[in-house]
Amino acid sequence: MSPDLIAGLTAACQPQVLMFLVTGVVLGAIFGALPGLTATMGVAVLTPLTFWLSAEQGLAMLLGIYSGALPAGGIPAILINVPGTPASIATAWDGYPMAQRGRAGQALGINALMSGGGQLMSILFLSIAAFPLATFALSFGPAEYFGLALFGLSLMAGVSGKHVLKGLLAGTLGLALATVGLDPMTAYPRFTFGISDFLDGVSFIPVMIGLFGFTEVLIQIADRHDVHEKPAIGALGSVFPSRAQWKKMLPHTALGAVIGTVVGVIPAAGGDIGSVVAWEQSRRVSREKQSFGKGSIEGLAASCTAANAAIGGAMTTMLTLGIPGDAVSAILIGALLIHGIQPGPLLFQGNQSFVFTLVFLMAFAAVIGMLLGLIGARPLAKVLRIPGPWLWVAITLFGIIGSYALNNAVVDVWAMFVAGIVGFLLRRAQVPLGPLVLGLILGPIMEANLRRALVLSRGDWAGTLSRPIVLFFFVATALSLLAPLFKELRAKRRQA
Amino acid sequence: MRYPDLAVIRTLAASLALAFLCGCAGETGPYPSKEIRIIVQSPPGGLSDQISRIMGSLIEKDFGVPLVAENKPGASGALAFSYVARQQPSGYIIGHTPVELGMVRTLGYTDIGPGDMTLICRVSLIPPVLVVRAEAPWKDFAEFVAAAKAQPGELIMANSGTGSIWHFNTLLLQANTGIQVTHLPYNGSGGTLVSLMGGHVDAVIAGVSEAMTQIESGTLRPLAVFDSKRSSVLPDTPTTYELGYRMGTPAWSAFSGPPGMEPAVRDKLAGAFAKASEDPLFLNLCADRGIEPAYLGPADFEKFAHQQAEYFAEQIPLLLGMRP
């Protein structure tokens, strides 16, 4: 073992450093579990505190928050169908149905295990291939981002379930909403009705809280006729998956880890995109496609792994290039600079032991988060025993607080309510909401980058779209749209 | 199931009312006697956020009351500025008001400018720097300008958003040197620098503080700092003024309150900011990131902010081709 490695490990193992790490993970779990409070916010609020700590202690706390928030974001997603962070949207797709069927304990257990596992695997990728991954990240120009977003949009059909046409309509609505705000190229206001609150567009997190949380409350109220008699869900299920379940989940976990890390490495693309892409790819390769979205442990494993693997990806970009891989790493760079540590290629030459310290801290944080999640699974799952009316009030209250806390803006609370009511009406009309969310996340990325790509190629579509990575995404998009068609044709031919 | 009885509801209502009353109390005794909120116009993590939080934690030690930074991002700061301008001028809510305070009215985002605030003080400046990739063929500013002149519109420069301060400086570069480049707007300097490093664009103008990491690691080469004096962190990079072009508009960081603040309260805040801006912690941040500490007291800042607003009101329509 190199002396740098040992020095790095020793620095990470100091009792005080570990204490700050645990504190960070717990704080992060609180920020992550409350919808509207994000890891970004937690890290930003606590950064000034770390100025008075040593670099290792400060970073331990911040990395703890970062790693603790994402697995915790899956908890409300599983229990009440409200993702705690955008990265846990796909967790809700399978986790919530599982909890509704009396397997909440297991869903929370898988969330804790796979989240920690995802982060550990991405750290492993980081330690063996940091620089190749970083080079890959830089090759992403506007055209490549467009390709990635387009590929993401092709998932719309997959997350629509039985109602593909209605799903596509919802997706189009999401894309249309994504055009509100300043035009990304000319900065001309679009659909703002002269209200400056709309200049930055529809804020995504309040809409997400509304569409998932408030919509769910309204639907349960509308179906409430038997609520007084029906006991709340009693069974919680065992926390640990069985051997057979492990075997079933492992390939999907590996897939989630790879997709999550690669998407995380790309600047400005993180766990939110990574986890939905992983969910859809895992659905595609699964033998039990029909169970996805209805409580599939494979889907849950893939999305949880990918959401957290994105952390390792984002850290790779930050450490090797000195550029933020996501909003949290942007703040981490600032915190490192305060301590006189410059992230970037020079760090690997001048201060290698500190890089190892960071890597070990992230690995420890993943393990601590995993343990906390496992210990907390059973007590937390008891949320489901809370009678409906109490839960509805609590979800609505948290929704209001979370939406406001994001930007300290009342307009976001209104956005939450409107999104909730619209979501309720859409769900009543059997319109799936997943595609709408995809449209909102991917719309701005797709539009701005297509237009940037066309500026770069001076309006030449063919030149832009034939770059290798872009072409790869195009082929993947086409395949993902055509695959079901071919399969049907083949089945018909066999019958004939 | 059992619903809560009246007693529980009564207790809850009483405690809510009590909490509300507690919130209304206070504001007794000399300023400051309770928490001060700093409204930050950008999301958590940016430079504005960091400067506000560092200043807040330094003044906290001085004042003995908490200073809490709250982020209210949107529309280049317009949302935060108009929020602060609508508050009571008690001194318990102030805002971080950077260079955009002088720009948003002309850009048409909201009808607000330095005249609608109580201007407290300026704390720092961030000069713009023109950077290219280390392997780019242009070794200095003159070569870059010559290359851009030889092929009008061929070179691509990314900027941090149409109408942003770094886009404005890119337009100044065009107007003063007679070159013509293709502009590629991003949302913030993070995107512009990544796309420059990846070789997707040819050059970028960003804040010295934003490009420092890449300059120090040798990934990017600074060609000129857009200022009249050399940057303390880039002592070897020539300034535009040395190169014969009197151009460059730095970004700045400042703090302001709602209109009509008591001069005594304003001066007390300004004094605290002055003290905090000499604190080693702040000076270290500046030195590491290429921010120039540049404190201006209330009177000087007032003059400076109005000059800036007039300058932008005249230059933005001219350079951006907007109709006045």
Interface residues (C-beta under 8 A of the other chain):
Chain A: T40 M41 V43 A44 V45 T47 P48 F51 L138 S139 F140 G141 P142 L182 P184 M185 T186 A187 P189 S196 D197 L199 D200 H228 P267 A268 L321 G322 I323 P324 A327 V328 A330 I331 I333 G334 L337 I338 G340 Q342 P343 G344 P345 L346 P387 P389 N407 N408 A409 A448 R452 V455 L456 R458
Chain B: M1 Y3 I39 P43 P44 G45 G46 L47 D49 Q50 R53 I54 G56 S57 E70 N71 K72 P73 G74 A75 A78 L79 S82 L107 G108 Y109 T110 I156 G161 T162 G163 T182 L184 P185 Y186 N187 G190 G191 L193 V194 S195 M197 G198 G199 H200 V201 T213 Q214 E216 S217 T219 L281 N284 L285 D288 R289
